[in-house]
């Protein structure tokens, strides 16, 4: 493939990703009774306290719901440095949510703190990050000599579409994470560390990415390079120290409530279904997407016996995180999709590199969730 053809492929994948994710936002906006892009943030009407801007700017409320994660980061973006003092009252786990500061901080900085601008800029940045993921996925797939269609698949994964659908933070974290991998593959370790630092500030689980890459370097006795890549976690550590002084501990342990003993969450979810064997649409999607995801995890962990590349080791750490996810994560398709979003590019890219087509094909199941998210807006009435 010539360099001109490569550029066209990268642009085509980026445009496809942008169009798909913009379509998700458009569908949600047009099918919601308010016909407002503010509906993307799913602000819950049952919250005990909401900031004044929610009513002043006309956010539609879920009259019988508590909303979803998008509203949490919207609130963070309105007070990223904790200067107001009251915003934490609207957030379910302030330390946990504020730890994912990248997207809220970028939005707040872009808008100069102007409240009506913030939600629209968050949506716009998520679409830009989706396009970036498409371009970076195309580059990574091409470098592994695989068919370009795999780049399109990774840009359309249910995890990313779900994040776009609720204005969440995974797109920003994954975009910088993939950029870090591209730079790492090209030997630009300093720049890779900068990109990885941004990804960790986007979502704390992305600390596993520099950890895996650094471990691979250490195994190759490149200790100085391993230290450079490991430094990617330092900004997030510094931010976490600031949050410990600025905010009280989260009730219920914050993000720790999503963890359990290995496979404990899967077993608990299966046991709960056995006690109440009434399948719902969510259950069907959870099984149709979750079972192949578990198979992907298992096959990747077995492949680590021979594949000790940095990406393989990092993806193995994400796989172990998946096995330790709680029942409430595995019971919800959106929960394990977004919580384990990096498993799709990680497992697929490693499988393509070692010509393991069977493992890569398991990732096609993620399109079930992509289709389900879009179909739900047409078939299921918006929460009121």
TAHUKA-V397609 format. One record per pair of residues at least 24 apart in sequence whose C-alpha atoms are under 10 Angstrom apart, sorted by the first residue. I is the first residue (numbers start at 1). GAP is how many residues later the second one is. Records with the same first field share a line. If there is no record, write none. Layout:
I: GAP ; GAP
//
This chain:
1: 141
6: 132 ; 133 ; 136 ; 142
7: 128 ; 131 ; 132
9: 125 ; 126 ; 129 ; 130 ; 133 ; 139 ; 142
10: 121 ; 122 ; 124 ; 125 ; 126 ; 127 ; 128 ; 129 ; 132 ; 138 ; 141 ; 142
11: 120 ; 121 ; 123 ; 124 ; 127
12: 119 ; 122 ; 123 ; 126 ; 140
13: 118 ; 119 ; 120 ; 121 ; 122 ; 123 ; 124 ; 125 ; 126 ; 135 ; 136 ; 137 ; 138 ; 139 ; 140 ; 141 ; 142
14: 114 ; 115 ; 116 ; 117 ; 118 ; 119 ; 120 ; 121 ; 122 ; 123 ; 124 ; 137 ; 138 ; 141
15: 115 ; 116 ; 117 ; 119 ; 120
16: 114 ; 115 ; 118 ; 119 ; 136 ; 139 ; 140
17: 110 ; 111 ; 112 ; 113 ; 114 ; 115 ; 116 ; 117 ; 118 ; 134 ; 135 ; 136 ; 137 ; 138 ; 139 ; 144
18: 108 ; 109 ; 110 ; 111 ; 112 ; 113 ; 114 ; 115 ; 116 ; 137 ; 138
19: 108 ; 111 ; 112
20: 107 ; 110 ; 111 ; 135 ; 136 ; 141
21: 102 ; 105 ; 106 ; 107 ; 108 ; 109 ; 110 ; 134 ; 135 ; 139 ; 140 ; 141 ; 142 ; 143 ; 144
22: 101 ; 102 ; 104 ; 105 ; 106 ; 108 ; 109 ; 139 ; 142 ; 143
23: 142 ; 351
24: 137 ; 138 ; 140 ; 141 ; 142 ; 346 ; 349 ; 350 ; 353
25: 98 ; 102 ; 136 ; 139 ; 140 ; 141 ; 142 ; 349
26: 139
27: 138 ; 347 ; 348 ; 350 ; 351
28: 137 ; 138 ; 345 ; 346 ; 348 ; 349 ; 350 ; 354
29: 136 ; 348
30: 347 ; 348
31: 345 ; 346 ; 347 ; 348 ; 349 ; 350 ; 351
32: 28 ; 345 ; 346 ; 349 ; 350 ; 351 ; 352
33: 27 ; 348 ; 349 ; 350 ; 351
34: 24 ; 25 ; 26 ; 27 ; 348
35: 25
36: 24
37: 82 ; 83 ; 86
38: 33 ; 81 ; 82 ; 85 ; 129
39: 32 ; 126 ; 127 ; 128 ; 343
40: 28 ; 30 ; 31 ; 79 ; 80 ; 83 ; 124 ; 125 ; 126 ; 127 ; 128
41: 26 ; 27 ; 28 ; 29 ; 30 ; 31 ; 32 ; 33 ; 78 ; 81 ; 82 ; 123 ; 124 ; 125 ; 126 ; 127
42: 24 ; 25 ; 26 ; 27 ; 28 ; 29 ; 30 ; 123 ; 124 ; 125 ; 341
43: 24 ; 25 ; 26 ; 27 ; 28 ; 29 ; 31
44: 24 ; 27 ; 339 ; 340
45: 339
47: 43 ; 44 ; 45
48: 41 ; 42
49: 38 ; 40 ; 41 ; 42
50: 25 ; 36 ; 37 ; 39 ; 40 ; 41
51: 24 ; 27 ; 35 ; 36 ; 37 ; 38 ; 39
53: 25 ; 62 ; 63
54: 61 ; 62
56: 60
57: 58 ; 59
60: 323 ; 324
61: 322 ; 323
62: 320 ; 321 ; 322
63: 320 ; 321
64: 319 ; 320
65: 318 ; 319
67: 99 ; 316
68: 98 ; 99 ; 100
69: 28 ; 94 ; 97 ; 98 ; 99 ; 100
70: 49 ; 52 ; 93 ; 94 ; 95 ; 96 ; 97 ; 98 ; 99
71: 48 ; 95 ; 96 ; 97
72: 25 ; 26 ; 32 ; 95 ; 96
73: 24 ; 25 ; 27 ; 28 ; 29 ; 30 ; 31 ; 32 ; 46 ; 49 ; 94 ; 95 ; 96
74: 29 ; 30 ; 33 ; 34 ; 41 ; 44 ; 45 ; 48 ; 93 ; 94
75: 29 ; 43 ; 44
76: 24 ; 25 ; 27 ; 28 ; 29 ; 32
77: 24 ; 25 ; 26 ; 27 ; 28 ; 29 ; 30 ; 31 ; 32 ; 34 ; 36 ; 38 ; 41 ; 42 ; 45
78: 26 ; 27 ; 29 ; 30 ; 35 ; 36 ; 37 ; 40 ; 41
79: 25 ; 26 ; 29 ; 34
80: 24 ; 25 ; 26 ; 27 ; 28 ; 29 ; 33
81: 24 ; 161 ; 162 ; 165
82: 161 ; 164 ; 165
85: 161 ; 162
88: 159
92: 158 ; 159 ; 162
93: 155 ; 156 ; 157 ; 158 ; 159 ; 160 ; 161 ; 162
94: 149 ; 153 ; 154 ; 155 ; 156 ; 157 ; 160
95: 145 ; 147 ; 148 ; 149 ; 151 ; 152 ; 153 ; 154 ; 155 ; 156 ; 158 ; 159 ; 160
96: 107 ; 108 ; 144 ; 147 ; 153 ; 154 ; 157 ; 158 ; 159 ; 160
97: 106 ; 153 ; 157 ; 158
98: 103 ; 104 ; 141 ; 142 ; 145 ; 149
99: 101 ; 102 ; 103 ; 104 ; 105 ; 137 ; 138 ; 140 ; 141 ; 143 ; 144
100: 69 ; 70 ; 73 ; 99 ; 100 ; 101 ; 102 ; 103 ; 104 ; 105 ; 136 ; 139 ; 140
101: 68 ; 97 ; 99 ; 100 ; 101 ; 102 ; 103 ; 135 ; 138
102: 67 ; 70 ; 71 ; 96 ; 97 ; 98 ; 99 ; 100 ; 101 ; 134
103: 64 ; 65 ; 66 ; 67 ; 68 ; 69 ; 70 ; 95 ; 98 ; 99 ; 100
104: 64 ; 65 ; 98
105: 97
119: 48
120: 47
122: 42 ; 45 ; 46 ; 47
123: 41 ; 42 ; 43 ; 44 ; 45
124: 43
125: 42 ; 46 ; 47
126: 34 ; 37 ; 38 ; 39 ; 41 ; 42 ; 43 ; 44 ; 45 ; 46 ; 49
127: 37 ; 40 ; 44 ; 45
128: 43 ; 44 ; 47
129: 35 ; 41 ; 42 ; 43 ; 44 ; 45 ; 46 ; 47
130: 25 ; 26 ; 30 ; 31 ; 34 ; 40 ; 41 ; 42 ; 44 ; 45
131: 24 ; 40 ; 44
132: 39 ; 40 ; 42 ; 43 ; 44 ; 46 ; 47
133: 27 ; 38 ; 39 ; 41 ; 42 ; 43 ; 44 ; 45 ; 46 ; 212
134: 41 ; 44
135: 40 ; 43 ; 44
136: 39 ; 40 ; 41 ; 42 ; 43 ; 44 ; 45 ; 46
137: 38 ; 41 ; 42 ; 45 ; 208 ; 212
139: 39 ; 40 ; 43
140: 38 ; 39 ; 41 ; 42 ; 45 ; 205 ; 209 ; 213
141: 204 ; 207 ; 208 ; 209 ; 211 ; 212
143: 39 ; 42 ; 206 ; 210
144: 205 ; 206 ; 207 ; 208 ; 209 ; 210 ; 211
145: 207 ; 208 ; 210
146: 203 ; 206 ; 207 ; 209
147: 205
150: 195 ; 198 ; 199 ; 202 ; 210 ; 211 ; 213 ; 214
151: 194 ; 197 ; 198
153: 191 ; 192 ; 195 ; 210 ; 211 ; 213 ; 214
154: 188 ; 190 ; 191 ; 192 ; 194 ; 195 ; 209 ; 210 ; 212 ; 213
155: 189 ; 190
156: 208 ; 210 ; 211 ; 213 ; 214 ; 215
157: 180 ; 184 ; 187 ; 188 ; 206 ; 207 ; 208 ; 209 ; 210 ; 211 ; 212 ; 213 ; 214
158: 131 ; 175 ; 176 ; 179 ; 180 ; 183 ; 186 ; 206 ; 207 ; 208 ; 209 ; 210 ; 211 ; 212 ; 213 ; 214 ; 215
159: 174 ; 175 ; 176 ; 177 ; 178 ; 179 ; 180 ; 181 ; 182 ; 183 ; 184 ; 185 ; 207 ; 208 ; 210 ; 211
160: 174 ; 177 ; 178 ; 181 ; 182 ; 206 ; 210
161: 173 ; 176 ; 177 ; 206 ; 208 ; 209 ; 210 ; 212 ; 213
162: 171 ; 172 ; 173 ; 175 ; 176 ; 179 ; 207 ; 208 ; 210 ; 211 ; 212
163: 171 ; 174 ; 175 ; 178
165: 208 ; 209
168: 170
169: 30 ; 33 ; 34 ; 169
170: 29 ; 32 ; 33 ; 36 ; 168 ; 169 ; 170 ; 171 ; 172
171: 28 ; 31 ; 32 ; 167 ; 170
172: 26 ; 27 ; 28 ; 29 ; 30 ; 31
173: 24 ; 25 ; 26 ; 27 ; 28 ; 29 ; 30 ; 31 ; 32 ; 33 ; 168 ; 169
174: 24 ; 25 ; 26 ; 28 ; 29 ; 32 ; 167 ; 168 ; 171
175: 24 ; 27
176: 24 ; 25 ; 26 ; 30
177: 25 ; 29 ; 30 ; 32 ; 33 ; 165
178: 31 ; 164 ; 167 ; 168
180: 29 ; 30 ; 49
181: 28 ; 29 ; 32 ; 129 ; 130
184: 26 ; 29 ; 45 ; 126 ; 127
185: 125 ; 126
189: 36 ; 37 ; 39 ; 40
190: 35 ; 38 ; 39 ; 41 ; 42
191: 37 ; 38
192: 36 ; 37 ; 40
193: 34 ; 35 ; 36 ; 37 ; 38 ; 39 ; 40
194: 34 ; 35 ; 37 ; 38 ; 39 ; 41
195: 37
196: 33 ; 34 ; 35 ; 36 ; 37
197: 32 ; 33 ; 34 ; 35 ; 36 ; 37 ; 38 ; 39
198: 34 ; 35 ; 37 ; 38
199: 33 ; 34 ; 37
200: 32 ; 33 ; 34 ; 35 ; 36 ; 37
201: 31 ; 32 ; 33 ; 34 ; 35 ; 36 ; 38 ; 39
202: 34
203: 33 ; 136
204: 29 ; 32 ; 33 ; 36 ; 51
205: 112 ; 113 ; 116 ; 134 ; 135 ; 136 ; 137
206: 27 ; 108 ; 112 ; 136
207: 25 ; 26 ; 27 ; 29 ; 107 ; 110 ; 111
208: 25 ; 105 ; 106 ; 107 ; 108 ; 109 ; 110 ; 113
209: 24 ; 101 ; 102 ; 103 ; 104 ; 105 ; 106 ; 107 ; 108 ; 109 ; 133 ; 137
210: 100 ; 101 ; 104
211: 99 ; 102 ; 103 ; 106
212: 96 ; 97 ; 98 ; 99 ; 100 ; 101 ; 102 ; 103 ; 104 ; 105 ; 106
213: 95 ; 96 ; 97 ; 98 ; 99 ; 100 ; 101 ; 102
214: 96 ; 99 ; 100
215: 93 ; 94 ; 95 ; 98 ; 99
216: 92 ; 93 ; 94 ; 95 ; 96 ; 97 ; 98
217: 92 ; 93
219: 89 ; 90 ; 91
220: 88
256: 69 ; 70
257: 68 ; 69 ; 71 ; 72
258: 66 ; 67 ; 68 ; 69 ; 70 ; 71 ; 72 ; 77 ; 81
259: 62 ; 63 ; 64 ; 65 ; 66 ; 67 ; 68 ; 69 ; 70
260: 61 ; 63 ; 64 ; 65 ; 66 ; 67
261: 62 ; 63 ; 64 ; 65
262: 58 ; 59 ; 60 ; 61 ; 62 ; 63 ; 64
263: 31 ; 57 ; 58 ; 59 ; 60 ; 61 ; 62 ; 63 ; 64
264: 59 ; 60 ; 61 ; 62 ; 63
265: 57 ; 58 ; 59 ; 60 ; 61 ; 62 ; 63 ; 64 ; 65 ; 66
266: 24 ; 28 ; 56 ; 57 ; 58 ; 59 ; 60 ; 61 ; 62 ; 63 ; 64 ; 65
267: 59 ; 60 ; 63
268: 58 ; 59 ; 60 ; 62 ; 63
269: 57 ; 58 ; 59 ; 60 ; 61 ; 62 ; 63
270: 57 ; 60 ; 61
271: 56
272: 55 ; 59
273: 58
281: 91
282: 49 ; 50 ; 51 ; 52 ; 87 ; 90
283: 48 ; 49 ; 50
284: 49
285: 46 ; 47 ; 48 ; 49 ; 80 ; 81 ; 83 ; 84 ; 87
286: 44 ; 45 ; 46 ; 47 ; 48 ; 49 ; 50 ; 51 ; 82 ; 83
287: 43 ; 44 ; 45 ; 46
288: 45 ; 77 ; 78 ; 80 ; 81
289: 44 ; 47 ; 48 ; 73 ; 74 ; 75 ; 76 ; 77 ; 78 ; 79 ; 80
290: 40 ; 41 ; 42 ; 43 ; 46 ; 47 ; 75 ; 76
291: 71 ; 74
292: 67 ; 69 ; 70 ; 71 ; 72 ; 73 ; 74
293: 26 ; 29 ; 43 ; 44 ; 47 ; 50 ; 51 ; 54 ; 66 ; 69 ; 70 ; 71 ; 72 ; 73
294: 25 ; 28 ; 29 ; 68
295: 64 ; 67 ; 68
296: 47 ; 48 ; 51 ; 52 ; 55 ; 62 ; 63 ; 64 ; 65 ; 66 ; 67
297: 25 ; 26 ; 46 ; 47 ; 50 ; 62
298: 25 ; 61
299: 48 ; 52 ; 57 ; 59 ; 60
300: 43 ; 46 ; 47 ; 48 ; 50 ; 51 ; 56 ; 59 ; 60
301: 46
303: 47 ; 48 ; 51 ; 53
306: 48
307: 43 ; 44 ; 46 ; 47
309: 41
310: 40
311: 34 ; 35 ; 36 ; 38 ; 39
312: 34 ; 35 ; 37 ; 38 ; 39
313: 33 ; 37
314: 28 ; 29 ; 32 ; 33
315: 27 ; 28 ; 29 ; 30 ; 31 ; 32 ; 33 ; 34 ; 35
316: 27 ; 30 ; 31
317: 26
318: 24 ; 25 ; 28 ; 29
319: 24 ; 27 ; 28
333: 33 ; 36
334: 35 ; 39
337: 29 ; 32
//
